[in-house]
Amino acid sequence: MQAHAAGWDTLHLFGVLPTLGAIRGDFCGMLIPPPLDVHEVTAEWTKIGRATAY
């Protein structure tokens, strides 16, 4: 809900490239596949674990 309120859509959060699936992290949404805690969400970035995804 926090990500949606910050302007993130389902494609950017959960999207997966149809031809490769989740095999490449750079072709996946931000929440696929990291099993890490999301600490903070803004309109520009999300803190996942110790990393920041833009």
PDB file of N, CA, C and O in Angstrom, chain B, residues numbered from 101:
ATOM      1  N   MET B 101       0.827  -1.191   0.000  1.00  0.00           N
ATOM      2  CA  MET B 101       0.000   0.000   0.000  1.00  0.00           C
ATOM      3  C   MET B 101       0.869   1.253   0.000  1.00  0.00           C
ATOM      4  O   MET B 101       0.542   2.240  -0.659  1.00  0.00           O
ATOM      5  N   GLN B 102       1.982   1.213   0.742  1.00  0.00           N
ATOM      6  CA  GLN B 102       2.875   2.366   0.802  1.00  0.00           C
ATOM      7  C   GLN B 102       3.504   2.627  -0.569  1.00  0.00           C
ATOM      8  O   GLN B 102       3.631   3.778  -0.987  1.00  0.00           O
ATOM      9  N   ALA B 103       3.895   1.568  -1.262  1.00  0.00           N
ATOM     10  CA  ALA B 103       4.489   1.731  -2.585  1.00  0.00           C
ATOM     11  C   ALA B 103       3.466   2.294  -3.567  1.00  0.00           C
ATOM     12  O   ALA B 103       3.795   3.179  -4.357  1.00  0.00           O
ATOM     13  N   HIS B 104       2.243   1.800  -3.531  1.00  0.00           N
ATOM     14  CA  HIS B 104       1.195   2.310  -4.415  1.00  0.00           C
ATOM     15  C   HIS B 104       0.923   3.786  -4.127  1.00  0.00           C
ATOM     16  O   HIS B 104       0.756   4.578  -5.054  1.00  0.00           O
ATOM     17  N   ALA B 105       0.878   4.154  -2.862  1.00  0.00           N
ATOM     18  CA  ALA B 105       0.654   5.554  -2.488  1.00  0.00           C
ATOM     19  C   ALA B 105       1.797   6.448  -2.955  1.00  0.00           C
ATOM     20  O   ALA B 105       1.593   7.636  -3.209  1.00  0.00           O
ATOM     21  N   ALA B 106       3.012   5.878  -3.071  1.00  0.00           N
ATOM     22  CA  ALA B 106       4.169   6.651  -3.526  1.00  0.00           C
ATOM     23  C   ALA B 106       4.268   6.699  -5.041  1.00  0.00           C
ATOM     24  O   ALA B 106       5.174   7.336  -5.578  1.00  0.00           O
ATOM     25  N   GLY B 107       3.335   6.023  -5.753  1.00  0.00           N
ATOM     26  CA  GLY B 107       3.326   6.108  -7.208  1.00  0.00           C
ATOM     27  C   GLY B 107       3.884   4.901  -7.939  1.00  0.00           C
ATOM     28  O   GLY B 107       3.927   4.911  -9.169  1.00  0.00           O
ATOM     29  N   TRP B 108       4.313   3.860  -7.234  1.00  0.00           N
ATOM     30  CA  TRP B 108       4.827   2.655  -7.882  1.00  0.00           C
ATOM     31  C   TRP B 108       3.654   1.831  -8.393  1.00  0.00           C
ATOM     32  O   TRP B 108       2.662   1.673  -7.680  1.00  0.00           O
ATOM     33  N   ASP B 109       3.744   1.299  -9.618  1.00  0.00           N
ATOM     34  CA  ASP B 109       2.674   0.459 -10.137  1.00  0.00           C
ATOM     35  C   ASP B 109       3.076  -1.017 -10.047  1.00  0.00           C
ATOM     36  O   ASP B 109       4.216  -1.331  -9.704  1.00  0.00           O
ATOM     37  N   THR B 110       2.148  -1.914 -10.352  1.00  0.00           N
ATOM     38  CA  THR B 110       2.419  -3.344 -10.206  1.00  0.00           C
ATOM     39  C   THR B 110       3.512  -3.825 -11.155  1.00  0.00           C
ATOM     40  O   THR B 110       4.255  -4.746 -10.815  1.00  0.00           O
ATOM     41  N   LEU B 111       3.624  -3.226 -12.334  1.00  0.00           N
ATOM     42  CA  LEU B 111       4.673  -3.635 -13.269  1.00  0.00           C
ATOM     43  C   LEU B 111       6.059  -3.360 -12.698  1.00  0.00           C
ATOM     44  O   LEU B 111       6.938  -4.217 -12.787  1.00  0.00           O
ATOM     45  N   HIS B 112       6.273  -2.183 -12.113  1.00  0.00           N
ATOM     46  CA  HIS B 112       7.581  -1.851 -11.557  1.00  0.00           C
ATOM     47  C   HIS B 112       7.886  -2.613 -10.271  1.00  0.00           C
ATOM     48  O   HIS B 112       9.055  -2.795  -9.929  1.00  0.00           O
ATOM     49  N   LEU B 113       6.872  -3.055  -9.563  1.00  0.00           N
ATOM     50  CA  LEU B 113       7.094  -3.810  -8.329  1.00  0.00           C
ATOM     51  C   LEU B 113       7.210  -5.312  -8.574  1.00  0.00           C
ATOM     52  O   LEU B 113       8.088  -5.960  -8.005  1.00  0.00           O
ATOM     53  N   PHE B 114       6.339  -5.874  -9.412  1.00  0.00           N
ATOM     54  CA  PHE B 114       6.263  -7.318  -9.558  1.00  0.00           C
ATOM     55  C   PHE B 114       6.485  -7.819 -10.973  1.00  0.00           C
ATOM     56  O   PHE B 114       6.399  -9.023 -11.216  1.00  0.00           O
ATOM     57  N   GLY B 115       6.768  -6.928 -11.911  1.00  0.00           N
ATOM     58  CA  GLY B 115       6.891  -7.323 -13.311  1.00  0.00           C
ATOM     59  C   GLY B 115       8.055  -8.255 -13.585  1.00  0.00           C
ATOM     60  O   GLY B 115       9.101  -8.167 -12.942  1.00  0.00           O
ATOM     61  N   VAL B 116       7.866  -9.151 -14.548  1.00  0.00           N
ATOM     62  CA  VAL B 116       8.893 -10.096 -14.963  1.00  0.00           C
ATOM     63  C   VAL B 116       8.897 -10.123 -16.488  1.00  0.00           C
ATOM     64  O   VAL B 116       7.832 -10.171 -17.103  1.00  0.00           O
ATOM     65  N   LEU B 117      10.067 -10.092 -17.103  1.00  0.00           N
ATOM     66  CA  LEU B 117      10.183 -10.132 -18.558  1.00  0.00           C
ATOM     67  C   LEU B 117       9.592 -11.446 -19.075  1.00  0.00           C
ATOM     68  O   LEU B 117      10.037 -12.513 -18.652  1.00  0.00           O
ATOM     69  N   PRO B 118       8.615 -11.403 -19.965  1.00  0.00           N
ATOM     70  CA  PRO B 118       7.930 -12.623 -20.413  1.00  0.00           C
ATOM     71  C   PRO B 118       8.854 -13.678 -21.026  1.00  0.00           C
ATOM     72  O   PRO B 118       8.609 -14.873 -20.860  1.00  0.00           O
ATOM     73  N   THR B 119       9.903 -13.264 -21.726  1.00  0.00           N
ATOM     74  CA  THR B 119      10.750 -14.239 -22.413  1.00  0.00           C
ATOM     75  C   THR B 119      11.814 -14.861 -21.516  1.00  0.00           C
ATOM     76  O   THR B 119      12.260 -15.975 -21.791  1.00  0.00           O
ATOM     77  N   LEU B 120      12.236 -14.176 -20.451  1.00  0.00           N
ATOM     78  CA  LEU B 120      13.293 -14.705 -19.587  1.00  0.00           C
ATOM     79  C   LEU B 120      12.824 -15.042 -18.176  1.00  0.00           C
ATOM     80  O   LEU B 120      13.536 -15.723 -17.438  1.00  0.00           O
ATOM     81  N   GLY B 121      11.660 -14.585 -17.797  1.00  0.00           N
ATOM     82  CA  GLY B 121      11.197 -14.823 -16.434  1.00  0.00           C
ATOM     83  C   GLY B 121      12.049 -14.063 -15.431  1.00  0.00           C
ATOM     84  O   GLY B 121      12.479 -12.941 -15.698  1.00  0.00           O
ATOM     85  N   ALA B 122      12.291 -14.667 -14.287  1.00  0.00           N
ATOM     86  CA  ALA B 122      13.037 -14.000 -13.202  1.00  0.00           C
ATOM     87  C   ALA B 122      14.509 -14.369 -13.196  1.00  0.00           C
ATOM     88  O   ALA B 122      15.193 -14.145 -12.198  1.00  0.00           O
ATOM     89  N   ILE B 123      15.016 -14.932 -14.296  1.00  0.00           N
ATOM     90  CA  ILE B 123      16.410 -15.377 -14.322  1.00  0.00           C
ATOM     91  C   ILE B 123      17.396 -14.202 -14.248  1.00  0.00           C
ATOM     92  O   ILE B 123      18.515 -14.367 -13.763  1.00  0.00           O
ATOM     93  N   ARG B 124      16.991 -13.031 -14.722  1.00  0.00           N
ATOM     94  CA  ARG B 124      17.854 -11.846 -14.648  1.00  0.00           C
ATOM     95  C   ARG B 124      17.181 -10.795 -13.789  1.00  0.00           C
ATOM     96  O   ARG B 124      16.075 -10.344 -14.089  1.00  0.00           O
ATOM     97  N   GLY B 125      17.852 -10.412 -12.723  1.00  0.00           N
ATOM     98  CA  GLY B 125      17.301  -9.432 -11.800  1.00  0.00           C
ATOM     99  C   GLY B 125      17.033  -8.078 -12.422  1.00  0.00           C
ATOM    100  O   GLY B 125      16.121  -7.371 -11.991  1.00  0.00           O
ATOM    101  N   ASP B 126      17.822  -7.696 -13.442  1.00  0.00           N
ATOM    102  CA  ASP B 126      17.633  -6.389 -14.059  1.00  0.00           C
ATOM    103  C   ASP B 126      16.412  -6.349 -14.982  1.00  0.00           C
ATOM    104  O   ASP B 126      16.048  -5.279 -15.468  1.00  0.00           O
ATOM    105  N   PHE B 127      15.782  -7.486 -15.227  1.00  0.00           N
ATOM    106  CA  PHE B 127      14.552  -7.520 -16.022  1.00  0.00           C
ATOM    107  C   PHE B 127      13.334  -7.820 -15.161  1.00  0.00           C
ATOM    108  O   PHE B 127      12.284  -8.202 -15.678  1.00  0.00           O
ATOM    109  N   CYS B 128      13.468  -7.649 -13.862  1.00  0.00           N
ATOM    110  CA  CYS B 128      12.371  -7.939 -12.941  1.00  0.00           C
ATOM    111  C   CYS B 128      11.946  -6.670 -12.210  1.00  0.00           C
ATOM    112  O   CYS B 128      12.690  -5.692 -12.130  1.00  0.00           O
ATOM    113  N   GLY B 129      10.731  -6.720 -11.682  1.00  0.00           N
ATOM    114  CA  GLY B 129      10.292  -5.643 -10.811  1.00  0.00           C
ATOM    115  C   GLY B 129      11.116  -5.629  -9.539  1.00  0.00           C
ATOM    116  O   GLY B 129      11.880  -6.559  -9.280  1.00  0.00           O
ATOM    117  N   MET B 130      10.967  -4.588  -8.750  1.00  0.00           N
ATOM    118  CA  MET B 130      11.814  -4.433  -7.567  1.00  0.00           C
ATOM    119  C   MET B 130      11.618  -5.507  -6.513  1.00  0.00           C
ATOM    120  O   MET B 130      12.553  -5.796  -5.765  1.00  0.00           O
ATOM    121  N   LEU B 131      10.460  -6.098  -6.426  1.00  0.00           N
ATOM    122  CA  LEU B 131      10.213  -7.076  -5.367  1.00  0.00           C
ATOM    123  C   LEU B 131      10.366  -8.517  -5.834  1.00  0.00           C
ATOM    124  O   LEU B 131      10.012  -9.442  -5.103  1.00  0.00           O
ATOM    125  N   ILE B 132      10.888  -8.719  -7.043  1.00  0.00           N
ATOM    126  CA  ILE B 132      11.145 -10.054  -7.575  1.00  0.00           C
ATOM    127  C   ILE B 132      12.637 -10.153  -7.826  1.00  0.00           C
ATOM    128  O   ILE B 132      13.137  -9.322  -8.584  1.00  0.00           O
ATOM    129  N   PRO B 133      13.362 -11.035  -7.297  1.00  0.00           N
ATOM    130  CA  PRO B 133      13.049 -12.072  -6.334  1.00  0.00           C
ATOM    131  C   PRO B 133      13.564 -11.801  -4.921  1.00  0.00           C
ATOM    132  O   PRO B 133      13.497 -12.725  -4.110  1.00  0.00           O
ATOM    133  N   PRO B 134      14.072 -10.622  -4.546  1.00  0.00           N
ATOM    134  CA  PRO B 134      14.767 -10.506  -3.252  1.00  0.00           C
ATOM    135  C   PRO B 134      13.878 -10.837  -2.055  1.00  0.00           C
ATOM    136  O   PRO B 134      12.819 -10.235  -1.878  1.00  0.00           O
ATOM    137  N   PRO B 135      14.310 -11.798  -1.234  1.00  0.00           N
ATOM    138  CA  PRO B 135      13.558 -12.132  -0.017  1.00  0.00           C
ATOM    139  C   PRO B 135      14.019 -11.259   1.152  1.00  0.00           C
ATOM    140  O   PRO B 135      14.242 -11.755   2.256  1.00  0.00           O
ATOM    141  N   LEU B 136      14.155  -9.978   0.902  1.00  0.00           N
ATOM    142  CA  LEU B 136      14.655  -9.051   1.923  1.00  0.00           C
ATOM    143  C   LEU B 136      13.539  -8.130   2.390  1.00  0.00           C
ATOM    144  O   LEU B 136      12.533  -7.962   1.701  1.00  0.00           O
ATOM    145  N   ASP B 137      13.717  -7.546   3.542  1.00  0.00           N
ATOM    146  CA  ASP B 137      12.734  -6.604   4.066  1.00  0.00           C
ATOM    147  C   ASP B 137      12.802  -5.279   3.321  1.00  0.00           C
ATOM    148  O   ASP B 137      13.888  -4.784   3.018  1.00  0.00           O
ATOM    149  N   VAL B 138      11.647  -4.713   3.031  1.00  0.00           N
ATOM    150  CA  VAL B 138      11.555  -3.378   2.458  1.00  0.00           C
ATOM    151  C   VAL B 138      11.479  -2.404   3.626  1.00  0.00           C
ATOM    152  O   VAL B 138      10.567  -2.481   4.449  1.00  0.00           O
ATOM    153  N   HIS B 139      12.452  -1.475   3.695  1.00  0.00           N
ATOM    154  CA  HIS B 139      12.552  -0.572   4.835  1.00  0.00           C
ATOM    155  C   HIS B 139      11.887   0.775   4.608  1.00  0.00           C
ATOM    156  O   HIS B 139      11.351   1.370   5.543  1.00  0.00           O
ATOM    157  N   GLU B 140      11.919   1.259   3.373  1.00  0.00           N
ATOM    158  CA  GLU B 140      11.369   2.584   3.092  1.00  0.00           C
ATOM    159  C   GLU B 140      11.007   2.680   1.620  1.00  0.00           C
ATOM    160  O   GLU B 140      11.709   2.135   0.769  1.00  0.00           O
ATOM    161  N   VAL B 141       9.922   3.368   1.318  1.00  0.00           N
ATOM    162  CA  VAL B 141       9.465   3.543  -0.059  1.00  0.00           C
ATOM    163  C   VAL B 141       9.177   5.014  -0.293  1.00  0.00           C
ATOM    164  O   VAL B 141       8.451   5.636   0.482  1.00  0.00           O
ATOM    165  N   THR B 142       9.744   5.577  -1.360  1.00  0.00           N
ATOM    166  CA  THR B 142       9.419   6.932  -1.786  1.00  0.00           C
ATOM    167  C   THR B 142       9.031   6.867  -3.254  1.00  0.00           C
ATOM    168  O   THR B 142       9.052   5.791  -3.852  1.00  0.00           O
ATOM    169  N   ALA B 143       8.681   7.987  -3.832  1.00  0.00           N
ATOM    170  CA  ALA B 143       8.328   8.019  -5.256  1.00  0.00           C
ATOM    171  C   ALA B 143       9.542   7.761  -6.144  1.00  0.00           C
ATOM    172  O   ALA B 143       9.380   7.334  -7.287  1.00  0.00           O
ATOM    173  N   GLU B 144      10.747   8.007  -5.650  1.00  0.00           N
ATOM    174  CA  GLU B 144      11.961   7.860  -6.459  1.00  0.00           C
ATOM    175  C   GLU B 144      12.729   6.571  -6.197  1.00  0.00           C
ATOM    176  O   GLU B 144      13.380   6.065  -7.111  1.00  0.00           O
ATOM    177  N   TRP B 145      12.682   6.015  -4.977  1.00  0.00           N
ATOM    178  CA  TRP B 145      13.486   4.847  -4.643  1.00  0.00           C
ATOM    179  C   TRP B 145      12.839   4.043  -3.529  1.00  0.00           C
ATOM    180  O   TRP B 145      11.909   4.492  -2.859  1.00  0.00           O
ATOM    181  N   THR B 146      13.367   2.832  -3.356  1.00  0.00           N
ATOM    182  CA  THR B 146      12.930   1.935  -2.296  1.00  0.00           C
ATOM    183  C   THR B 146      14.159   1.322  -1.649  1.00  0.00           C
ATOM    184  O   THR B 146      15.067   0.873  -2.349  1.00  0.00           O
ATOM    185  N   LYS B 147      14.200   1.298  -0.336  1.00  0.00           N
ATOM    186  CA  LYS B 147      15.293   0.645   0.386  1.00  0.00           C
ATOM    187  C   LYS B 147      14.885  -0.790   0.671  1.00  0.00           C
ATOM    188  O   LYS B 147      13.927  -1.046   1.401  1.00  0.00           O
ATOM    189  N   ILE B 148      15.637  -1.735   0.076  1.00  0.00           N
ATOM    190  CA  ILE B 148      15.389  -3.164   0.239  1.00  0.00           C
ATOM    191  C   ILE B 148      16.646  -3.774   0.833  1.00  0.00           C
ATOM    192  O   ILE B 148      17.709  -3.752   0.213  1.00  0.00           O
ATOM    193  N   GLY B 149      16.521  -4.318   2.031  1.00  0.00           N
ATOM    194  CA  GLY B 149      17.714  -4.815   2.721  1.00  0.00           C
ATOM    195  C   GLY B 149      18.653  -3.638   2.950  1.00  0.00           C
ATOM    196  O   GLY B 149      18.248  -2.606   3.484  1.00  0.00           O
ATOM    197  N   ARG B 150      19.913  -3.799   2.542  1.00  0.00           N
ATOM    198  CA  ARG B 150      20.871  -2.687   2.659  1.00  0.00           C
ATOM    199  C   ARG B 150      21.049  -1.925   1.359  1.00  0.00           C
ATOM    200  O   ARG B 150      21.865  -1.006   1.286  1.00  0.00           O
ATOM    201  N   ALA B 151      20.291  -2.294   0.327  1.00  0.00           N
ATOM    202  CA  ALA B 151      20.412  -1.655  -0.990  1.00  0.00           C
ATOM    203  C   ALA B 151      19.292  -0.661  -1.233  1.00  0.00           C
ATOM    204  O   ALA B 151      18.253  -0.701  -0.575  1.00  0.00           O
ATOM    205  N   THR B 152      19.516   0.229  -2.182  1.00  0.00           N
ATOM    206  CA  THR B 152      18.506   1.168  -2.627  1.00  0.00           C
ATOM    207  C   THR B 152      18.241   0.926  -4.101  1.00  0.00           C
ATOM    208  O   THR B 152      19.169   0.929  -4.910  1.00  0.00           O
ATOM    209  N   ALA B 153      16.980   0.716  -4.456  1.00  0.00           N
ATOM    210  CA  ALA B 153      16.596   0.491  -5.850  1.00  0.00           C
ATOM    211  C   ALA B 153      15.864   1.718  -6.362  1.00  0.00           C
ATOM    212  O   ALA B 153      14.970   2.236  -5.693  1.00  0.00           O
ATOM    213  N   TYR B 154      16.241   2.187  -7.550  1.00  0.00           N
ATOM    214  CA  TYR B 154      15.645   3.389  -8.136  1.00  0.00           C
ATOM    215  C   TYR B 154      14.691   3.042  -9.236  1.00  0.00           C
ATOM    216  O   TYR B 154      14.096   3.933  -9.842  1.00  0.00           O
TER     217      TYR B 154
END
